Amino acid sequence: MSHRDLPLHLDASLGVRPALGVQLRAERTLLRELVRDSETHADAGPIRAYLAVDWACAASTQRGASGAAQRLRMARGLRTYRRAILPETAVPNSGLVRACRRPTPSLVTAPQITAVIRAAQDLGPRSSRRPHTFATCIGVVASTGLRVGEAIRLTVPDVHLDATPPVVPRRETTFHTSRLVPLPPTPVVPLRRYRAVRTTLH
């Protein structure tokens, strides 16, 4: 696979998978970066497998070493696609870069969640909306699994408390999908209370 043909090969590869419902936002950006890197470092012959490994392992301010195995998987996918047409295409082995282990998450107990919500309720000023907003937001995150950013972006019309069951939207998740998340009974009463008091507080 010549480095001069890489942009054309990349466009052909990326054009197939979206038709199959595969989301490629991050992968498209990274593979174009791989193409530019290959054009810079490759000679006139077929691109060597070690170039993909070097690219996958290279760290920068925009990416860390923890994603090296995933980047190598992307490079392997592009080269495997082209090897069906050009048998001389070099595909690096999948085990050349070890995937990083994710750290064990720190689980928060129910008493700890209750303590955080109570601390939020004690925030000042007393006559403001602030303590109610913080306490309600923490309760929603703890009871639904929404990310903090997702909860912060919620608006009052987003929360359907009169539906059966009550639901909140979860937009643009990791896989770029949106869905409705059922609310358990615990946060429904605080949410209704917040909906009532927010119009009287500043």
C-alpha positions as CSV (number, residue, x, y, z in Angstrom):
1,M,0.0,0.0,0.0
2,S,1.7,3.2,-1.2
3,H,1.5,6.3,1.0
4,R,0.3,8.2,-2.0
5,D,-2.9,6.1,-2.2
6,L,-3.7,6.3,1.5
7,P,-6.2,9.2,1.4
8,L,-8.2,7.5,-1.3
9,H,-8.1,4.2,0.6
10,L,-9.2,5.9,3.8
11,D,-12.2,7.6,2.2
12,A,-13.2,4.2,0.7
13,S,-12.9,2.5,4.1
14,L,-14.8,5.2,6.0
15,G,-17.5,5.3,3.3
16,V,-18.6,1.7,4.0
17,R,-19.1,1.5,7.7
18,P,-21.6,4.5,8.3
19,A,-23.9,2.7,5.9
20,L,-23.9,-0.2,8.3
21,G,-24.8,2.1,11.2
22,V,-21.3,2.5,12.7
23,Q,-20.4,5.8,14.2
24,L,-16.9,7.1,13.2
25,R,-16.5,10.6,14.5
26,A,-13.4,10.0,16.6
27,E,-12.1,7.2,14.3
28,R,-12.3,9.4,11.2
29,T,-10.3,12.2,12.9
30,L,-7.6,9.8,14.2
31,L,-7.2,7.8,10.9
32,R,-6.8,11.0,9.0
33,E,-4.0,11.9,11.4
34,L,-2.5,8.4,10.7
35,V,-2.6,9.1,7.0
36,R,-0.8,12.5,7.4
37,D,1.8,10.8,9.6
38,S,2.3,8.0,7.1
39,E,2.7,10.4,4.2
40,T,5.4,12.2,6.2
41,H,7.4,9.2,7.3
42,A,6.9,6.6,4.6
43,D,9.2,6.0,1.7
44,A,8.2,5.2,-1.9
45,G,7.5,1.5,-1.1
46,P,4.7,-0.2,0.8
47,I,4.0,1.3,4.2
48,R,5.6,-0.8,6.9
49,A,3.7,-2.2,9.9
50,Y,5.9,-0.5,12.4
51,L,4.7,3.0,11.3
52,A,1.2,2.2,12.5
53,V,2.6,1.0,15.9
54,D,4.7,4.1,16.2
55,W,1.7,6.3,15.4
56,A,-0.5,4.5,17.9
57,C,2.0,4.8,20.7
58,A,2.9,8.4,20.1
59,A,1.5,10.6,22.9
60,S,0.6,14.3,22.6
61,T,-1.3,16.9,24.6
62,Q,-4.5,15.8,22.8
63,R,-4.2,12.1,23.6
64,G,-2.6,9.8,26.1
65,A,-0.9,6.4,26.2
66,S,-4.1,4.7,27.5
67,G,-5.6,4.9,24.0
68,A,-2.7,3.3,22.2
69,A,-4.3,-0.1,21.8
70,Q,-7.5,1.4,20.5
71,R,-5.6,3.5,18.0
72,L,-3.7,0.4,16.8
73,R,-7.0,-1.4,16.3
74,M,-8.2,1.5,14.1
75,A,-5.0,1.3,12.0
76,R,-5.4,-2.5,11.7
77,G,-8.9,-2.0,10.5
78,L,-7.8,0.3,7.7
79,R,-5.0,-1.9,6.6
80,T,-7.1,-5.1,6.8
81,Y,-9.6,-3.4,4.5
82,R,-6.9,-2.6,2.0
83,R,-5.2,-6.0,2.2
84,A,-8.2,-7.6,0.6
85,I,-7.3,-5.5,-2.5
86,L,-3.5,-5.2,-2.1
87,P,-2.1,-8.4,-0.5
88,E,1.3,-6.6,0.2
89,T,-0.4,-4.4,2.7
90,A,1.3,-4.9,6.1
91,V,-1.0,-5.3,9.0
92,P,0.6,-5.1,12.5
93,N,-0.3,-7.8,15.0
94,S,-3.1,-6.9,17.5
95,G,-1.0,-7.9,20.6
96,L,1.8,-5.5,20.0
97,V,0.3,-2.8,22.2
98,R,-1.1,-3.8,25.6
99,A,-4.4,-2.3,26.6
100,C,-4.3,-0.2,29.8
101,R,-6.3,-1.5,32.7
102,R,-8.9,0.9,33.9
103,P,-8.6,1.9,37.6
104,T,-11.1,0.3,40.0
105,P,-14.0,2.8,40.5
106,S,-14.6,4.3,43.9
107,L,-18.2,3.3,44.8
108,V,-20.3,5.8,46.9
109,T,-22.6,4.3,49.5
110,A,-26.1,5.4,50.1
111,P,-25.3,7.1,53.4
112,Q,-22.5,9.1,51.7
113,I,-24.9,10.2,48.9
114,T,-27.4,11.3,51.6
115,A,-24.6,13.2,53.4
116,V,-23.6,15.0,50.2
117,I,-27.2,16.0,49.4
118,R,-27.7,17.3,52.9
119,A,-24.5,19.3,52.6
120,A,-25.8,20.8,49.3
121,Q,-29.0,21.8,51.0
122,D,-27.0,23.7,53.6
123,L,-25.3,25.9,50.9
124,G,-26.1,29.6,51.0
125,P,-27.7,31.9,50.5
126,R,-30.7,30.4,52.2
127,S,-33.2,32.4,50.1
128,S,-31.7,31.4,46.8
129,R,-32.3,28.7,44.3
130,R,-28.7,27.5,44.7
131,P,-29.0,24.9,47.5
132,H,-32.1,23.4,45.9
133,T,-30.4,23.2,42.5
134,F,-27.3,21.5,43.8
135,A,-29.2,19.0,46.0
136,T,-31.7,18.1,43.3
137,C,-28.9,17.7,40.6
138,I,-26.9,15.4,42.9
139,G,-30.0,13.3,43.6
140,V,-30.8,12.9,39.9
141,V,-27.2,11.9,39.1
142,A,-27.1,9.3,42.0
143,S,-30.5,7.8,41.1
144,T,-30.3,7.7,37.3
145,G,-26.7,7.2,36.4
146,L,-26.6,10.3,34.2
147,R,-23.2,12.0,33.9
148,V,-22.8,15.3,35.7
149,G,-22.7,17.2,32.4
150,E,-25.9,15.5,31.2
151,A,-27.7,16.4,34.4
152,I,-26.5,20.0,34.3
153,R,-27.8,20.4,30.8
154,L,-31.3,19.3,31.8
155,T,-34.1,21.9,31.7
156,V,-37.4,21.8,33.5
157,P,-39.3,20.9,30.3
158,D,-36.9,18.0,29.7
159,V,-38.1,16.2,32.9
160,H,-41.4,14.5,32.3
161,L,-42.7,14.0,35.8
162,D,-46.3,13.4,34.8
163,A,-45.4,10.5,32.4
164,T,-45.8,6.9,33.5
165,P,-43.1,6.2,34.6
166,P,-41.5,9.7,34.9
167,V,-38.5,10.0,32.5
168,V,-35.6,12.3,31.7
169,P,-33.6,12.3,28.4
170,R,-30.1,11.1,28.0
171,R,-28.6,12.8,24.9
172,E,-25.5,12.1,22.9
173,T,-24.1,9.2,25.0
174,T,-20.8,7.5,24.4
175,F,-22.2,5.9,21.2
176,H,-23.8,9.1,20.1
177,T,-27.4,8.0,20.8
178,S,-30.2,9.5,22.8
179,R,-32.8,7.8,24.9
180,L,-35.2,8.3,27.8
181,V,-34.2,7.2,31.3
182,P,-37.0,6.1,33.6
183,L,-36.9,7.9,37.0
184,P,-37.1,5.7,40.1
185,P,-39.5,6.9,42.8
186,T,-36.8,8.4,45.0
187,P,-36.0,11.6,43.0
188,V,-39.5,12.3,41.8
189,V,-40.7,14.1,44.9
190,P,-37.6,16.3,45.1
191,L,-37.9,17.2,41.4
192,R,-41.5,18.2,41.8
193,R,-40.6,20.3,44.8
194,Y,-37.8,21.9,42.9
195,R,-40.1,22.6,40.0
196,A,-42.4,24.4,42.4
197,V,-39.9,26.5,44.3
198,R,-37.7,27.5,41.4
199,T,-40.3,30.1,40.3
200,T,-40.2,31.8,43.7
201,L,-36.5,31.8,44.3
202,H,-33.6,33.6,42.5
